[in-house]
Amino acid sequence: MLTKKFIRDKAREILNEFEVQGPPVPIREIVEGHALKVEEFMGPDNEDGALIPQRRCIRLNTRKPQTRQRFTLAHELGHYIIDSHRIGLQEGILQPHPSLTNRIQYDEIEREADYFASCLLMPTVQFQKDFFNKRFSFELLQGLSKVYHVSLTACAFRFAEIGNHPIMIVYSEDGMVKWTKCSDTFPYYSLLSRPKVPPNTVMGEYFYKDNKTDTFKTEQVWAIDWFGNVKENNITRKFYEYCFPYRSKVLSIIWEK
């Protein structure tokens, strides 16, 4: 497993090499500057793209939103730049997509490529400068995602890691929590009823009460509504939730003022 510092340094080397001055990072120019051809195709929703190192080619699903395409290009470039990924893919030692027989290997190399893409598209120093001395809000994340031409999810992940305010991200499908991500200093890490979405939350109301009025806006919730192991003197500790759904899939961002 590669260290985060190693991956960050790889991304920084590329930014320096191409003399990137500010956002948005010209990811397609960087990819083509490494003599990699971008081969566009119209594919299914569950396919973003793939690196084919033998042909020095990145396949890119253009059915996806532009922000997703940019992240895919950066992700696949990561597979190419990181020697152990490229050589492993060339030699057939690594598989570029998940398989039931080798899920651990897939998770490891895909997480590393995701982290590379995040560091490349949202460089640490510039990204931190753009929220320095600013109060956290969903609108801040929304603004950053537009400046860097990345999805809200990618932006929230990066902010959770290097932001100036602790947040938690919760993703669910059909009322079941699939994953969470939180800042190191976020006060809670366990959810109240995982894997089920806690009912007395904005996300819970969307699933269980079919309440669409409180989505796409910031709503107040209590610590006891979302989290497990809340001490008695903290049950009315205030948090804020911004919930944005897409059919049966919902992402919520939670923070404390």
N, C-alpha and C positions, 0 to 999 in steps of 0.2 A: 504494500500500500504506500502510495506517495504522500509526502507531507504537504500540508496546505501551503507552506512557505515555498516549496519547490514549484508548485503549480502557479502561485502568485508571481513568482519570479519569471517563469516562462511567459506569462501574459504580459508582464511589464517589459520584457525584452522585445516583444513584438510591437508594443505601443511605441517604444523608443525607436525601434528600427524604422517604423513607418512615420515617425514624427507626428503622432496624433496629438493635436493641440487641445481638443475639447470634444464634448458630445455633439451629435451622435458619432460613435466610432464607425469609420467607413469599412464595415466588415467584409463586404463583397470585394472591395479593392484589395484588402489584406489577403483574402483567400486566393484571389487571382494573382496577387503578387508572389504567392508561394507556388506558382505554376500549377494550381489546382483548377480544373475545369468544373464549372457548375452545370450540372445536367438537370434541367427542370422537368417535372412530370406532374400529372394530375392524379393523385392517389387517394386512398381511403383515409378516413379521419384518424385511424390508429397508426398511421405511418407519417413520420416527419421527414425523414431523409436517412442517408447512410453514406459513410465513407467507403470508397472502393480504392484502396491504396495501390493496387496493381495497375489501375488505369489513371491514377492521380486525379480522381474524380469524386465530387460530392454530389449525390443525388438529392434534390430538394423538391419537396411537395409544395407546389404553388397554390394548392387549395387552402392552405393554412394562412392565417393573418400575417401581415408583414412583420409584426413583432416576433411571431413564432418562427418565421423563416430566418430572421436575423439571428435568433438564439440557436437555431439548428445549424446554421453555417458556422457559428462560433464553436458550438459543441463538437461538430465533426472536424473542424480545424484542430481542436484540442486533441482528438484521437490521432491526428496526423503529426502534430508537433511533439507530443509526448512519445518518446522513442519506444518505450515498452508497449504502448498501445499499438503504434503503427506496425512494429515488427511482429507483435502477437497476432494482429489481424492478417498481415501478409502471410505468415507461416501457418495460419489456421489454428494457432494455439488458443486464441481468444475468439469468441463469437460476438458479432456486432449487435445482436439482438438477444433478448432474454430467452431462456429455455428452462423447462421444468427440471432438467438434469443439472443445470449449472447456474442457478439463480444468484448465488453468492458472488461468483466471478462477475456476472453481469452487473449487479448492483455496484460493485466496487469501481469498475472502469467507467460506468455511466455517471456515477456520482463525481468522479474525478473530472470527467469531460464537462459536466454541468458546472462544476466549480470554476474550471478554466474559462468557460463561456461567460460566467458571471463576472469574473475578475477582468476579462477583456472588454466586455461591453459597458461595465460600470467600474472604471478604475478607481481604486481606493481613495487616493488623495483628492481627485476632482469630485467624486461622488460625495465625500464627507464635506468638502467645501460648499457644496450646493445646499446642504441643510444645516450648516453651522449657525448656531444662535437662533434657529427657527423652532417654534413650538410644533410638536408633532400633531398631525391630524391626517385623516384619510386624504384630504385635498393635497397635502404635502406629497404623499406617495404618488398620487395621481399626476401631479405636476412633474415629479422626477421621472416617472415612467414615460411621459411625453417627451421630455428633454432628451432622454437617453434612447428613445425608440425601443423600449422593451415592454413586455407585458406587466400588468400590475402584480401578478404572482411572482415573476422574476425580480421585480423591483422590491417587493415586500421581503423576499428571501434575503436579498442583499442587505436591506436595511436591518433585518433581524440580526444579521451577523456583525455589521460595522456601524449601525446607526447610533444616534445619541439619545435614544429613548427605547426602553424595552417594549417589545410587542410579541404577541402570539398569533400564529396563523393556523387556522383549522380548516381542513378540507373534508367534505363528506359527500356521499352519494346515497340517495334513497334513504336518508335518515341515519346512515351509519358512518361514523368517523373513519376515514381511510388513513389520514396522517395528520400530524401536527408539527409545527416548527416554531420555536420561540427563542428569543434572545437569551444569552447566558444569564442576564440579571433579571429576567422576568420572574415575579414572585411565586408563580405556581407552574407546575409542569404536568400534573395529572388532572384529567377531566372527571366530572362528577359521575357520569354514567357510561363511559366508554365501554364498548364501541358504539353504543347508541348516542345520538345527539341529545344533550340535556334539553328537556322540554321547555324550561323557563328562560330561553334565550331567544334572540332574534332568529337565529338559524332554526331553533326548535319550533318556533311559531310558524315559520315558513313550511316546515314539513308536517307538523302535527295539527296545526289550526288553520292551515292554508291562508295565513296572513301575509299578504303581499304589500301592505301599506307601510311597514317599517323597514322594508328592504331598500337598498340603494340610498340609505341615509344613516347618520350616526345616531345610535340609541344607547341609553344608559342601561347597564345591567349590574347585578351585584356579584360579588365574589362567589357566594354560595350557589348562584345560578349556574355557573360554568365549571367550577373547580372542586376537586375532592380534597379532603384533609384540610378544610378551612377551619381555623380556630374560632372559638365562640366570639371573641372580641373583634373578629374580622368579617363576620357574616354579612355585614352591610357595607363592606369596603366597595367603593364605586369603581366600576370599569366602564369602558365604552366599546361598543361593537359596531362595526360596519359590515354588513352582510350583502354580498352580491351573488345571486343565483343564476344558473342557466339550466332550466328545466329541472332534472333530478340531481344536478350537481351544484354544490354551494360552497363558496369560500367566505370565511369570516376573518376579519382582522380585529384583534382585541387589544386594548391598551388601557393604561391608567394615567390620569392627568397628574 
